[in-house]
């Protein structure tokens, strides 16, 4: 029996769409609070994101609007984290989930507990018959986020299988595979999202690479042949 486990961000949906959704909600909040232009605020956030990354997006937008304060930065972060995301599954993810048997798949994802929960909820994953359980790793403590194998051991215990019966599909070689592959877990890297062009040392990489989840079934067949 093979147990398939998916990462969430950039594996089942495009994470940047969550960022855009959050920025739009923050821009709407600031516009209504200070009688500013929502579209200009949103454009300023996107510009800062492109130029400097996510780290100081709200600081930069607030400074440009002349309303920067520590309190306002905190309010922006709160709105961003608590908003209802406007996000959708990748088409290939939806196809894979639709044709999978009930209670046959797991998700393991890192990040803020409430944010990740809202993402899963917005994507409808709690309602998918194929998804048996979603593990948001930070619920077990930050130290049990990937590359910790903690959630994967929980899955093995629940399914009563050894590590080599579990296949993890993720996108980030910095953390998705390095902690579990040495333990015998099988690993597949999907080449998309923010990390698609990243190349790491061999021990960080997965056994297999795919570009869409439509390729995954062939990889699973190959893995089972290897076992034989």
ChimeraX attribute file (.defattr): number of C-alpha atoms within 10 A of each C-alpha:
attribute: neighborCount
match mode: 1-to-1
recipient: residues
	/A:1	8
	/A:2	16
	/A:3	18
	/A:4	18
	/A:5	23
	/A:6	20
	/A:7	22
	/A:8	23
	/A:9	22
	/A:10	22
	/A:11	23
	/A:12	27
	/A:13	22
	/A:14	18
	/A:15	17
	/A:16	14
	/A:17	15
	/A:18	20
	/A:19	18
	/A:20	18
	/A:21	16
	/A:22	23
	/A:23	25
	/A:24	22
	/A:25	22
	/A:26	25
	/A:27	26
	/A:28	18
	/A:29	18
	/A:30	23
	/A:31	17
	/A:32	12
	/A:33	9
	/A:34	10
	/A:35	9
	/A:36	15
	/A:37	15
	/A:38	18
	/A:39	13
	/A:40	14
	/A:41	23
	/A:42	21
	/A:43	16
	/A:44	21
	/A:45	26
	/A:46	20
	/A:47	15
	/A:48	18
	/A:49	17
	/A:50	11
	/A:51	10
	/A:52	11
	/A:53	12
	/A:54	13
	/A:55	10
	/A:56	13
	/A:57	20
	/A:58	25
	/A:59	20
	/A:60	18
	/A:61	23
	/A:62	19
	/A:63	11
	/A:64	12
	/A:65	16
	/A:66	9
	/A:67	14
	/A:68	15
	/A:69	12
	/A:70	9
	/A:71	9
	/A:72	15
	/A:73	19
	/A:74	13
	/A:75	16
	/A:76	21
	/A:77	16
	/A:78	12
	/A:79	19
	/A:80	23
	/A:81	18
	/A:82	14
	/A:83	19
	/A:84	17
	/A:85	22
	/A:86	16
	/A:87	19
	/A:88	18
	/A:89	18
	/A:90	16
	/A:91	14
	/A:92	15
	/A:93	16
	/A:94	17
	/A:95	13
	/A:96	18
	/A:97	20
	/A:98	13
	/A:99	9
	/A:100	14
	/A:101	12
	/A:102	13
	/A:103	12
	/A:104	16
	/A:105	20
	/A:106	19
	/A:107	24
	/A:108	22
	/A:109	23
	/A:110	20
	/A:111	16
	/A:112	14
	/A:113	15
	/A:114	14
	/A:115	17
	/A:116	20
	/A:117	17
	/A:118	16
	/A:119	22
	/A:120	21
	/A:121	14
	/A:122	16
	/A:123	19
	/A:124	12
	/A:125	20
	/A:126	15
	/A:127	11
	/A:128	16
	/A:129	15
	/A:130	19
	/A:131	21
	/A:132	15
	/A:133	16
	/A:134	20
	/A:135	20
	/A:136	24
	/A:137	25
	/A:138	19
	/A:139	14
	/A:140	13
	/A:141	9
	/A:142	13
	/A:143	11
	/A:144	16
	/A:145	21
	/A:146	23
	/A:147	16
	/A:148	18
	/A:149	19
	/A:150	16
	/A:151	21
	/A:152	23
	/A:153	17
	/A:154	12
	/A:155	21
	/A:156	16
	/A:157	12
	/A:158	9
	/A:159	14
	/A:160	10
	/A:161	15
	/A:162	14
	/A:163	20
	/A:164	17
	/A:165	19
	/A:166	22
	/A:167	21
	/A:168	23
	/A:169	28
	/A:170	27
	/A:171	29
	/A:172	27
	/A:173	22
	/A:174	17
	/A:175	16
	/A:176	28
	/A:177	28
	/A:178	22
	/A:179	17
	/A:180	23
	/A:181	21
	/A:182	11
	/A:183	12
	/A:184	13
	/A:185	20
	/A:186	24
	/A:187	24
	/A:188	22
	/A:189	23
	/A:190	26
	/A:191	19
	/A:192	17
	/A:193	16
	/A:194	14
	/A:195	14
	/A:196	15
	/A:197	9
	/A:198	11
	/A:199	12
	/A:200	11
	/A:201	9
	/A:202	10
	/A:203	13
	/A:204	18
	/A:205	22
	/A:206	23
	/A:207	15
	/A:208	14
	/A:209	18
	/A:210	16
	/A:211	12
	/A:212	17
	/A:213	21
	/A:214	14
	/A:215	14
	/A:216	18
	/A:217	11
	/A:218	11
	/A:219	16
	/A:220	16
	/A:221	10
	/A:222	12
	/A:223	18
	/A:224	13
	/A:225	9
	/A:226	8
	/A:227	8
	/A:228	6
